[in-house]
């Protein structure tokens, strides 16, 4: 391919908040460029996984090549690179954006800009992307497009005349968007004659062809059938096949400079072919990789245990299979004295954790128990050794701890200014430290704080939403670690410590959290046939106690006219309910109890109202 | 031989009831009675039933139970027609024949029947051979009766009991519910003491179960109605055991009490443990002993090992099936020997005397110990079950926690 050919390529992404209409707009672009016909179009074509459709989010980025003839008659290739919209997947977003020269910024005409959108816009700007703002859903009754356009102009600094008003649903403004992509987004400017380099911005595992890497060729050219090398992991492999997405995979003889497509590698795990890595030709390797590669790093950790301990092997197999498609998921076997054998898993964030759990339950039919999420602590022992602890149960004895460091996040919250007090209240209650406040317009502020990650994984987002009636939007990024005065809070059920219920908390809030937690557990653990004391302890000191009173009565009702089958079903239902609980000693503990910590503070919040 | 006949008609649905019945279709009673008679006639032709497999080894009377719904919506002529048809299957003169009655249908002129009063109605029933009445009283508190959607007041229920007694019924049961909206232990104690003084010899007391898809369920969910908590209903059950024992009632099944009364003549209670003839409900005892029985009518349930069946619940579907000469069965559930064993245990343990080893052996063809030895020991260890020389039964604590025990046999 010649340099001239690069000039006809436009690589772009779509930045949008959840529900602002990214999927609908993508569909319209595909239809208008005849990439798919109306008849072929499924609702939400780009989001193939069930779970994505349900949660209305895009988990795996995809790439589609469209042929478009501009109004001046130039035939163009438009590559739409879809990217995730959730903050858990920030790194994936950054790689998708690094593969583009431009981005459509889609903002809901009724909602305005949200924090995550803004964070992604800033990220796009760092990558020197040309931003084309689109105010979408102008057909909605509550739309105020001019106000939102003004907001975009004020915050992002793009002039009103470059902002397109559209309704993806009705097709209004979509032709103008296509023209703007051709006119405003610069073509790729790769070095055609340099050794080949391509950026992996996503991948998926295919049972027949192994890992399919989604790539953007930056320099040079990849012929079909060549041997390639992943520069970060050092893995070398014969390519099985390469080509582009139309949106189904279409094999080609080569992928040239500036193009976006796929390389079928035959590799057995996405681990060997990670997002952000650089692909080069094994025969003429590039001297240096593309910048920005970072192996996926989990931030949130939790124990996953099969409810039925016999299903341990199945859980391992399911995790092995999931891992093929999810480089960010980490896991290692662990055992809990309360729960038996399971896995300590690392996730990018809470959403990622929730997705993994749901996929394990739904796709592999497993009944799982998941422990409260934790973060990774660096513990300096008195003997000078530093240990990493991601499971509260592994925290060393207080006597040998010199200090503990915990991860800290910087968070940005955009919220109507009337909620500033609520946010301050929430963040300070969670050991957050105020940094800056900036008015985006007379009604909305951007607040920045530093806050320990451990406080964020515990119901921070829900609280944020409920205290601001859903108006607040949040973005966050890891900034480093800080030393904190932390202690391990143990929970004893019927006199026995249950390791899976242990927590790391700040010393000053240990008493309050312990009390609240046992109170919560008392409500969550059903009455047993005997009395069950619940205690919270720090070290050997009991700081709170509650008692679950013994069950007194459990008898079936009237037998209606000899309908024994109905009676039997009721008994069977009761028995099934028991199966979903975990026996710890001789106490049956339901799954929710292990997540009780996540909803601490709710009760207090209700009282206030 | 035990025969259940379902009458799925009600003048009005009670707000707590999740059972098969429809209100406002009384004009179809005649057609329904004809269909029930036809179903009974067809059953007589059924080979399996003719072979006498339904006779039990136990000393139980044959029984006919007209349940509902509201069987007291039937006119005496309709009851007579049904009994006539049933007589081919059950020898009427030896049988316990129970009819469930709602006091609300017996006030004033009774239904479309020629009986002007409940007394006349009950006398007609006696003449036809009905010898046991089960009256749905449910509560003695009028505002509560209104919440439950009942058609009668407490005073009217009382009147009904007196009339039944005057009509010569010597076996009278009253149904009550506890754990009702707003009910306290003191209310319940008053109810128990009041009722114990009446001329009755059987009580069925059920803890209110909130069934989904009922009006009461919706009211509770909306917070319009408050139910007593778990501990209060447990205390109410204990209160019933205590007060009724004091009034001469024998607690013979988890929810049922009977007391000997003058004039009640019956074979001895099957186990022979109780000295006086106790007016237990033989029909229900047949369920608890897990013997075979027939169920007739829309929504009726039968048990002829190795299967249980449920008749069509939809009235039109039921009538059509009978008219076309088909058996009006909707679901047949096959039973394995282990199902039979489990059901023999969880039904039988509801009887206070428990499940006798000999009965289990006779019914299931295998020793209880061989099937459930381990389960029994575990439950004994938990203090929920105990063994007597010839039976296994619930302990006092086990009675309170019956479901925990029953579920262990599944």
Interface residues (C-beta under 8 A of the other chain):
Chain A: X527 X529 X549 X551 X552 X553 X554 X555 X556 X557 X558 X559 X560 X561 X562 X563 X564 X565 X567 X568 X571 X572 X574 X575 X578
Chain B: X4 X6 X19 X65 X67 X204 X206 X207 X208 X209 X230 X231 X233 X234 X237 X254 X255 X284 X287 X290 X293 X295 X299 X300 X301 X302 X303 X308 X310 X331 X333 X342 X343 X346 X347 X382 X384 X399 X400 X401 X402 X403 X404 X406 X407 X410
